[in-house]
Amino acid sequence: MLTHRTITAAVRAALDEDAPWGDITAEAAIAPDARLRAALVAREPGVFAGGEVVRTAFALTDPAIEVTDLAPEGARFAAGDRLALVEGPARGVLTAERVALNFAQRMCAVATLTARYVDAVESFDVRIVDTRKTTPGLRAFEKHAVRAGGGHNHRHSLSDAVMVKDNHLAALGGDVTGALRRIRDRVGHTTHIEVEVDGIEQIEAVLAGGVDSIMLDNFTPDELSRAVALIDGRAATEASGNVTLETVAAIAATGVDVISVGRLTNSAGAIDLGLDEVN
């Protein structure tokens, strides 16, 4: 969850990084009493995320700066649309500009890419979810943007749920069912247990261990259909691995419950936004 505390800490660190000893350009060139009125404008279409982060960047720089007319989280915008209005002491606006834009551009890009995946599977009963492939230190921001784009969050951290992946299975040895049952005995009754498999032949042993979800890693659509039929509701099914906009609909058509997409956060890039002076 993206909290005010998390936003404040990250934005303050970014401002300190960008102007560790002040903004010498603004201080040398701009009169102390000068004011600036500017709009956050989209240069390309997308989905908005990060409004509170933008507001915080300006507020921490100078509390006298006002940010109004913020677009709602998840709002779709076209090139040329105004997403916020910023007004206040010119020095502060110019000092905070890049940090505010950096956060907004990244978060809007994640929300926009997520929306494209969600749109691609809108006719199927399936969830698009993110992964832990996030920018270090910015996970809460990127996962918030995924939700703004209509997606859902997977684990926020290693502390959230048990996920036994291929390397865990290799370390466990041969008795997968017994190992999973021991895990079930060791964790709380509300703890979700998911296991990754890379072959249909692994499924029955995993199901016998009493798991809640099975991640079907790098299965073809035909293999996914067979796996979903075999599992037959005994556990939730998640498709994962090399999911693209070109393949996601075919994956959704197999009947899986969840599709996890690392690209939502690790390949989103940045949406082109600018801060333009307005009269």
C-alpha positions in Angstrom: 0.0 0.0 0.0 1.3 3.5 -0.9 1.1 5.4 2.3 1.7 9.1 3.0 4.8 8.1 5.0 6.2 6.1 2.2 5.6 8.9 -0.3 7.2 11.5 1.9 10.3 9.5 2.6 10.9 8.6 -1.0 10.2 12.1 -2.4 12.3 13.8 0.3 15.2 11.5 -0.6 14.7 12.3 -4.3 14.7 16.0 -3.6 17.8 15.8 -1.5 19.5 13.8 -4.3 18.5 16.4 -6.9 19.3 19.6 -4.9 21.7 18.6 -2.1 22.8 22.1 -1.5 19.9 23.9 -3.1 19.0 24.8 -6.6 21.8 27.3 -7.6 20.2 28.0 -11.0 16.8 29.1 -9.5 18.4 31.0 -6.7 20.7 32.9 -9.1 18.2 33.5 -11.9 14.8 33.9 -10.3 13.7 36.7 -8.0 12.6 35.5 -4.5 9.1 37.0 -5.0 8.5 35.7 -8.5 5.6 33.4 -9.0 4.9 30.7 -11.6 1.7 29.1 -12.8 2.2 25.9 -14.8 0.3 22.9 -16.0 1.3 19.2 -15.9 0.5 18.3 -19.5 0.5 14.9 -21.3 2.6 14.7 -24.4 1.2 11.2 -25.3 -1.9 9.2 -24.3 -1.9 7.1 -21.1 -3.4 6.4 -17.7 -2.8 8.6 -14.8 -1.1 7.6 -11.5 0.9 9.4 -8.9 -1.1 12.5 -8.1 -0.3 12.5 -4.4 3.3 12.0 -5.2 3.3 15.1 -7.5 1.6 17.1 -4.8 4.1 16.0 -2.2 7.1 16.9 -4.3 6.0 20.5 -4.6 4.8 20.7 -0.9 8.0 19.5 0.5 9.9 22.0 -1.6 7.8 24.9 -0.7 4.5 24.6 1.3 3.3 27.8 -0.5 3.0 25.9 -3.8 -0.6 24.8 -4.6 -1.4 21.8 -6.8 -5.0 21.7 -8.0 -7.1 20.1 -10.7 -5.3 16.8 -10.3 -6.5 14.1 -12.6 -8.0 11.1 -10.7 -5.9 8.0 -10.3 -6.7 5.6 -13.2 -8.0 8.3 -15.4 -7.2 7.9 -19.1 -5.8 10.9 -20.9 -5.0 12.0 -24.4 -1.9 13.9 -25.7 -2.4 17.5 -24.8 -4.6 16.9 -21.7 -3.9 18.9 -18.6 -3.4 16.6 -15.6 -2.7 19.2 -12.8 -2.2 22.9 -12.2 0.8 24.1 -10.2 1.0 27.6 -8.8 3.3 29.3 -6.3 6.8 30.7 -5.7 8.7 30.2 -9.0 11.9 29.1 -7.4 10.1 26.2 -5.6 8.1 25.2 -8.7 11.3 25.0 -10.8 13.3 23.1 -8.1 10.6 20.4 -7.6 9.7 20.1 -11.3 12.0 17.3 -12.3 11.4 15.1 -9.2 7.6 15.5 -9.6 7.9 14.6 -13.3 10.2 11.7 -12.8 7.7 10.0 -10.3 4.7 10.8 -12.4 6.2 9.7 -15.7 7.2 6.3 -14.3 3.9 5.7 -12.4 1.8 6.7 -15.4 3.9 4.4 -17.6 3.2 1.4 -15.3 -0.5 2.3 -15.1 -0.7 2.7 -18.9 1.0 -0.6 -19.7 -1.1 -2.4 -17.1 -4.3 -1.0 -18.7 -3.2 -2.4 -22.1 -2.9 -5.9 -20.6 -6.2 -5.5 -18.7 -7.9 -4.4 -21.9 -6.5 -7.3 -23.9 -8.2 -9.8 -21.5 -11.4 -7.9 -20.7 -13.6 -10.7 -22.2 -12.2 -13.3 -19.8 -12.6 -14.0 -16.1 -9.0 -13.5 -15.2 -6.8 -11.2 -13.2 -3.7 -9.4 -14.4 -1.2 -9.2 -11.6 2.3 -7.8 -11.1 5.4 -9.4 -9.6 8.3 -8.5 -7.4 10.3 -7.3 -10.4 10.2 -3.7 -9.3 12.6 -0.8 -9.0 14.4 -1.1 -5.6 12.9 1.3 -3.2 9.9 2.1 -5.4 7.9 -1.0 -5.1 5.0 0.6 -3.4 4.8 3.3 -6.1 4.9 0.9 -9.0 2.4 -1.5 -7.4 0.0 1.4 -6.7 0.3 2.3 -10.4 -0.6 -1.3 -11.4 -3.8 -0.9 -9.5 -4.5 2.5 -11.1 -4.2 0.7 -14.4 -6.8 -1.9 -13.5 -4.5 -4.7 -12.5 -4.0 -6.4 -9.1 -1.0 -6.9 -6.9 0.8 -10.2 -6.2 2.9 -10.4 -3.1 4.3 -7.1 -1.9 7.2 -8.9 -0.2 8.7 -12.2 0.8 6.8 -11.8 4.1 3.3 -11.9 2.6 2.9 -15.5 1.5 4.6 -18.8 1.0 5.8 -19.2 -2.6 7.8 -22.3 -3.3 9.7 -21.9 -6.6 11.9 -24.2 -8.6 15.0 -23.5 -6.6 13.1 -24.2 -3.3 11.8 -27.5 -4.7 15.4 -28.5 -5.8 16.6 -27.8 -2.2 13.7 -29.7 -0.7 14.7 -33.0 -2.3 12.4 -35.8 -3.6 9.4 -35.8 -1.3 7.6 -32.7 -2.5 4.2 -33.7 -1.0 5.7 -34.3 2.4 7.7 -31.1 2.3 4.6 -29.1 1.4 2.6 -30.6 4.2 5.4 -29.7 6.7 5.3 -26.2 5.4 1.5 -26.1 5.9 2.0 -27.3 9.5 4.6 -24.6 10.2 2.8 -21.5 9.0 -0.4 -19.9 10.2 -3.7 -21.2 9.0 -4.4 -17.9 7.1 -1.1 -18.0 5.2 -1.5 -18.6 1.5 0.8 -21.2 -0.1 1.7 -21.2 -3.7 4.0 -23.5 -5.6 5.6 -23.1 -9.0 5.7 -26.0 -11.4 7.3 -26.2 -14.8 5.7 -29.5 -15.9 2.2 -31.1 -15.8 3.7 -34.2 -14.2 4.5 -32.2 -11.0 0.9 -31.1 -10.4 -0.6 -34.1 -8.5 2.2 -34.3 -6.0 1.9 -30.5 -5.3 -1.9 -30.7 -4.9 -1.5 -33.6 -2.5 0.6 -31.2 -0.3 -2.5 -29.0 0.3 -1.5 -25.9 -1.6 -3.7 -22.9 -2.3 -2.3 -21.9 -5.7 -0.2 -23.4 -8.4 2.0 -21.2 -10.7 2.3 -22.7 -14.1 5.6 -21.4 -15.3 6.3 -21.0 -19.0 3.5 -23.4 -20.1 2.2 -23.2 -23.6 -1.5 -22.4 -24.0 -2.2 -26.0 -24.8 -0.3 -27.1 -21.7 -2.2 -24.5 -19.6 -5.5 -25.8 -20.8 -4.6 -29.3 -19.8 -3.2 -28.2 -16.5 -6.4 -26.2 -15.6 -8.5 -29.3 -16.5 -6.3 -31.5 -14.3 -6.4 -29.1 -11.3 -10.1 -28.8 -11.8 -10.6 -26.1 -9.1 -8.6 -27.9 -6.4 -6.3 -24.9 -6.3 -6.1 -21.5 -8.0 -4.1 -21.4 -11.2 -1.6 -18.8 -12.2 0.1 -18.5 -15.6 3.5 -16.9 -15.5 6.6 -16.5 -17.7 7.2 -14.5 -20.9 3.7 -13.1 -21.0 3.3 -10.4 -23.7 0.6 -8.3 -25.1 0.6 -10.6 -28.1 0.1 -13.8 -26.1 -1.9 -12.7 -23.0 -5.4 -13.2 -24.6 -4.5 -16.8 -25.7 -3.3 -17.4 -22.1 -6.5 -16.0 -20.6 -8.5 -18.2 -22.9 -7.1 -21.3 -21.2 -9.2 -20.7 -18.1 -6.4 -19.7 -15.6 -7.4 -17.6 -12.7 -4.4 -15.2 -12.7 -1.8 -14.1 -15.1 1.4 -12.6 -13.6 3.3 -10.2 -15.8 6.8 -9.0 -14.8 6.8 -6.5 -17.7 4.2 -4.3 -15.9 6.9 -2.9 -13.7 10.3 -3.9 -15.1 9.7 -2.8 -18.7 7.2 0.1 -18.5 9.6 2.9 -19.3 8.2 6.4 -18.8 5.2 8.4 -20.2 6.2 11.8 -21.7 4.8 14.5 -19.4 5.8 18.1 -19.2 5.3 21.2 -17.0 4.3 24.1 -19.1 3.8 27.7 -18.0 0.2 29.0 -18.4 -1.2 32.5 -18.0 
